[in-house]
Amino acid sequence: MTITIKDNKQVSKVKKKGRPKWKPDLKKVAELAANGLTNDQLATALGVSESTFYENQASFTEFADAIKKGRAIGISTISNALFEKAKEGNVVAQIFFLKCKAGWREREAYTFDAIDDKTGCDVQAVLSTFAHTIMKHGPTLKKIGVTMPSDIDTFKES
């Protein structure tokens, strides 16, 4: 409390108590974000409540930008490391990279070696006959307008 004398009268001023306004260290914010921390983890690491973190993220552009920049740097670092491993011949890294970046995916192989309960039909025999017919008559079927499956190679007999 501060006491001042004004016109021979004593005047008291009460200072506000409470925490000072939090000012984030933007370099530290970017470094933490680059390590892949979530917003909640960032708040904890920075020593502030989640509500303070989100309020600052919404109102303090430089703070939000530091988070975005840090995350971009982290993704770039890991992506480059993954790419280098793929170039070195790491097959797992190559497959992962191609699935993420080139749209590669694994297809399920369906095998039928049972008799259909409803019809008593040997499903494997039907599929084998179908595949043989497609392989033999495929060009003719295309000419008359029959739509062929896009993954016709999966029907080829080995």
C-alpha positions as CSV (number, residue, x, y, z in Angstrom):
1,M,0.0,0.0,0.0
2,T,1.3,3.5,-0.9
3,I,0.4,6.5,1.2
4,T,0.7,10.0,-0.4
5,I,-0.2,13.3,1.0
6,K,-2.3,15.6,-1.3
7,D,-3.6,19.0,-0.2
8,N,-2.8,18.1,3.5
9,K,-4.9,15.0,3.2
10,Q,-3.6,11.5,3.4
11,V,-4.5,9.4,0.4
12,S,-4.0,5.6,0.2
13,K,-3.5,3.7,-3.0
14,V,-3.8,0.0,-3.0
15,K,-1.6,-1.9,-5.5
16,K,-3.2,-4.7,-7.3
17,K,-2.1,-8.1,-6.1
18,G,-1.9,-11.2,-8.1
19,R,0.3,-12.8,-10.7
20,P,2.0,-10.7,-13.3
21,K,0.9,-11.1,-16.9
22,W,2.6,-14.1,-18.4
23,K,5.0,-13.4,-21.3
24,P,6.1,-16.6,-23.1
25,D,9.7,-17.1,-24.2
26,L,8.9,-17.6,-27.9
27,K,12.2,-19.4,-28.6
28,K,11.5,-21.9,-25.9
29,V,7.9,-22.3,-27.2
30,A,9.2,-23.1,-30.7
31,E,11.7,-25.6,-29.3
32,L,9.2,-27.5,-27.3
33,A,6.6,-27.5,-30.1
34,A,9.4,-28.9,-32.4
35,N,9.7,-31.9,-30.1
36,G,6.1,-32.8,-30.8
37,L,4.4,-31.7,-27.6
38,T,0.6,-31.3,-27.6
39,N,-0.9,-28.0,-26.5
40,D,-1.6,-29.4,-23.0
41,Q,1.9,-30.7,-22.7
42,L,3.3,-27.3,-23.9
43,A,1.2,-25.5,-21.2
44,T,2.6,-27.8,-18.5
45,A,6.2,-27.5,-19.8
46,L,5.8,-23.7,-19.9
47,G,4.4,-23.7,-16.3
48,V,1.0,-22.1,-17.1
49,S,-2.5,-23.4,-17.0
50,E,-4.2,-24.7,-20.1
51,S,-6.6,-21.8,-20.0
52,T,-3.8,-19.3,-19.9
53,F,-2.0,-21.1,-22.7
54,Y,-5.2,-21.1,-25.0
55,E,-6.0,-17.5,-24.2
56,N,-2.4,-16.4,-25.2
57,Q,-2.6,-18.6,-28.3
58,A,-5.8,-16.9,-29.4
59,S,-4.8,-13.3,-28.6
60,F,-1.0,-13.3,-29.0
61,T,-0.1,-13.8,-32.7
62,E,3.6,-14.2,-32.1
63,F,2.9,-17.0,-29.6
64,A,0.6,-18.9,-32.0
65,D,3.2,-18.4,-34.8
66,A,6.0,-19.8,-32.6
67,I,4.0,-22.9,-32.0
68,K,3.2,-23.3,-35.7
69,K,6.9,-22.7,-36.7
70,G,8.2,-25.1,-34.0
71,R,5.8,-27.9,-35.1
72,A,6.8,-27.3,-38.8
73,I,10.5,-27.6,-37.8
74,G,9.8,-30.8,-35.9
75,I,7.9,-32.4,-38.8
76,S,10.6,-31.3,-41.2
77,T,13.4,-32.8,-39.0
78,I,11.7,-36.1,-38.6
79,S,10.6,-36.2,-42.3
80,N,14.2,-35.6,-43.4
81,A,15.5,-38.3,-41.1
82,L,12.9,-40.7,-42.4
83,F,13.8,-39.8,-46.0
84,E,17.5,-40.3,-45.4
85,K,16.9,-43.7,-43.9
86,A,14.7,-44.7,-46.9
87,K,17.5,-43.5,-49.2
88,E,20.0,-45.6,-47.3
89,G,17.9,-48.7,-48.1
90,N,15.8,-49.1,-44.9
91,V,12.8,-51.0,-46.3
92,V,10.5,-50.2,-43.4
93,A,11.2,-46.4,-43.9
94,Q,10.7,-46.8,-47.6
95,I,7.3,-48.5,-47.2
96,F,6.2,-46.0,-44.5
97,F,7.3,-43.0,-46.6
98,L,5.5,-44.3,-49.7
99,K,2.3,-45.1,-47.8
100,C,2.3,-41.6,-46.3
101,K,3.5,-39.5,-49.3
102,A,2.6,-41.6,-52.4
103,G,-0.7,-43.0,-51.4
104,W,0.5,-46.6,-51.3
105,R,-1.6,-49.0,-49.4
106,E,-1.8,-52.7,-48.7
107,R,-4.6,-54.7,-50.1
108,E,-6.2,-57.5,-48.3
109,A,-5.8,-60.9,-50.0
110,Y,-9.0,-62.8,-49.8
111,T,-8.9,-66.6,-49.9
112,F,-11.8,-68.9,-50.0
113,D,-11.3,-72.5,-49.3
114,A,-14.6,-73.4,-47.9
115,I,-18.0,-74.6,-49.1
116,D,-20.7,-71.9,-49.0
117,D,-23.2,-72.9,-46.2
118,K,-26.2,-71.7,-48.1
119,T,-25.5,-73.1,-51.6
120,G,-23.1,-75.9,-50.9
121,C,-21.0,-74.4,-53.6
122,D,-17.2,-74.7,-53.6
123,V,-16.3,-71.0,-53.6
124,Q,-12.7,-71.5,-54.5
125,A,-13.7,-73.4,-57.6
126,V,-16.1,-70.7,-58.7
127,L,-13.5,-68.0,-58.3
128,S,-11.0,-70.1,-60.2
129,T,-13.4,-70.6,-63.0
130,F,-14.2,-66.8,-63.0
131,A,-10.5,-65.9,-63.1
132,H,-9.9,-68.3,-66.0
133,T,-12.9,-66.9,-67.9
134,I,-11.7,-63.4,-67.4
135,M,-8.2,-64.2,-68.5
136,K,-9.4,-66.0,-71.6
137,H,-12.2,-63.8,-72.7
138,G,-11.3,-60.4,-71.1
139,P,-10.6,-58.5,-74.4
140,T,-13.8,-59.7,-75.9
141,L,-15.8,-58.8,-72.7
142,K,-14.3,-55.3,-72.8
143,K,-15.3,-54.9,-76.5
144,I,-18.9,-55.6,-75.7
145,G,-18.9,-53.2,-72.8
146,V,-18.5,-55.4,-69.8
147,T,-16.7,-53.5,-67.0
148,M,-13.6,-55.3,-65.8
149,P,-12.4,-55.1,-62.2
150,S,-9.5,-52.6,-61.8
151,D,-7.5,-55.1,-59.8
152,I,-7.9,-57.9,-62.4
153,D,-4.3,-59.1,-61.7
154,T,-5.4,-60.4,-58.3
155,F,-7.5,-63.0,-60.2
156,K,-4.6,-64.4,-62.2
157,E,-3.7,-68.0,-61.4
158,S,-0.2,-68.5,-60.2
